[in-house]
Amino acid sequence: MFGLLMTLFVILCLFLALFILIQAGKGDMGLGSLGGGSQMLFGGAGGQEFFEKATWIMGALFICGALGLTILKTKEAETSRLDDYQAPLTQPKQPQKQTPPQTNETPQEKPITKDTSEK
């Protein structure tokens, strides 16, 4: 669905750019001044009026299409692909505590000696 709407939006953008370039500007610097035959096809001033109306309509469709595609993509991004994912139920292994090796020997104590020498 999104791909189809995006393709239609790109086609609309191309037609909008084409219609803007075809129109004769106020200074006759656009591509519309190269052909000259377009005024003969639609009449003296009728051609420019048609292109202006078509440009305004396509401009409005462009703005609505851009907003619509943005909203559609945002709603698509709110749903995650991982929503249906079930994590495995195994618990992570607890690290085993290392106990010191047990010996049967008791530690020997050092005898305490008093220093009786005087300085």
C-alpha positions as CSV (number, residue, x, y, z in Angstrom):
1,M,0.0,0.0,0.0
2,F,2.7,2.4,1.0
3,G,4.8,1.6,-2.1
4,L,1.9,2.3,-4.4
5,L,1.1,5.6,-2.8
6,M,4.8,6.6,-2.9
7,T,4.9,5.7,-6.6
8,L,1.9,7.9,-7.3
9,F,3.4,10.7,-5.2
10,V,6.7,10.6,-7.3
11,I,4.7,10.7,-10.5
12,L,2.7,13.7,-9.2
13,C,6.1,15.4,-8.3
14,L,7.4,14.9,-11.9
15,F,4.2,16.3,-13.4
16,L,4.2,19.2,-11.1
17,A,7.8,20.0,-12.0
18,L,7.0,19.7,-15.7
19,F,3.9,22.0,-15.5
20,I,6.0,24.6,-13.6
21,L,8.7,24.5,-16.2
22,I,6.2,24.7,-19.1
23,Q,4.6,27.9,-17.9
24,A,5.9,31.1,-19.3
25,G,7.3,33.3,-16.5
26,K,6.7,37.0,-16.1
27,G,10.1,37.6,-17.8
28,D,9.6,34.9,-20.4
29,M,12.6,33.0,-19.0
30,G,10.9,29.6,-18.5
31,L,10.8,26.7,-20.9
32,G,7.4,27.8,-22.0
33,S,8.9,30.5,-24.1
34,L,10.9,28.0,-26.2
35,G,7.9,26.2,-27.7
36,G,5.5,29.1,-28.4
37,G,3.1,26.5,-29.9
38,S,1.4,25.9,-26.6
39,Q,-0.4,29.2,-26.8
40,M,-1.8,28.3,-30.2
41,L,-3.1,25.0,-28.8
42,F,-5.0,26.5,-25.9
43,G,-5.6,30.0,-27.3
44,G,-4.0,33.3,-26.5
45,A,-4.3,33.5,-22.7
46,G,-6.3,30.3,-22.1
47,G,-3.2,28.1,-22.1
48,Q,-1.6,30.0,-19.2
49,E,-4.8,30.0,-17.2
50,F,-5.1,26.2,-17.6
51,F,-1.5,25.6,-16.6
52,E,-1.9,27.9,-13.6
53,K,-5.0,26.1,-12.4
54,A,-3.4,22.7,-13.0
55,T,-0.3,23.8,-11.1
56,W,-2.3,25.0,-8.1
57,I,-4.3,21.7,-8.0
58,M,-1.1,19.6,-8.2
59,G,0.5,21.8,-5.6
60,A,-2.4,21.1,-3.2
61,L,-2.2,17.4,-4.0
62,F,1.5,17.5,-3.3
63,I,1.1,19.0,0.1
64,C,-1.8,16.7,1.1
65,G,0.1,13.7,-0.3
66,A,3.3,14.6,1.7
67,L,1.3,14.9,4.9
68,G,-0.7,11.7,4.2
69,L,2.4,9.7,3.5
70,T,4.1,11.0,6.6
71,I,1.1,10.1,8.8
72,L,0.9,6.6,7.2
73,K,4.6,6.0,7.7
74,T,4.4,7.2,11.3
75,K,1.6,4.8,12.1
76,E,3.5,2.0,10.4
77,A,6.5,2.8,12.6
78,E,4.5,2.6,15.8
79,T,3.9,-1.1,15.3
80,S,7.0,-3.2,15.8
81,R,7.9,-6.4,14.0
82,L,8.9,-7.8,17.4
83,D,5.4,-7.4,18.9
84,D,4.6,-11.0,18.3
85,Y,8.0,-12.3,19.3
86,Q,8.1,-14.7,22.3
87,A,11.3,-14.8,24.1
88,P,12.6,-18.2,25.2
89,L,11.6,-19.1,28.7
90,T,14.9,-20.5,29.8
91,Q,16.5,-18.7,32.7
92,P,20.1,-17.5,32.4
93,K,22.6,-19.7,34.3
94,Q,23.6,-18.3,37.7
95,P,27.4,-18.1,38.2
96,Q,28.5,-20.6,40.7
97,K,30.2,-19.3,43.8
98,Q,33.7,-20.7,44.2
99,T,34.3,-22.1,47.7
100,P,37.8,-22.4,49.0
101,P,39.1,-25.9,49.1
102,Q,38.5,-27.5,52.5
103,T,41.4,-29.1,54.2
104,N,41.5,-31.2,57.4
105,E,44.5,-29.4,58.7
106,T,44.1,-26.5,61.1
107,P,46.3,-23.6,60.6
108,Q,49.2,-23.4,63.1
109,E,49.6,-20.4,65.2
110,K,52.9,-18.7,65.7
111,P,54.0,-18.5,69.3
112,I,53.9,-15.1,70.7
113,T,57.3,-14.0,72.2
114,K,57.9,-11.0,74.3
115,D,60.9,-8.9,73.6
116,T,62.6,-8.6,77.0
117,S,65.6,-6.8,75.8
118,E,65.9,-3.2,76.8
119,K,67.4,-0.5,74.9
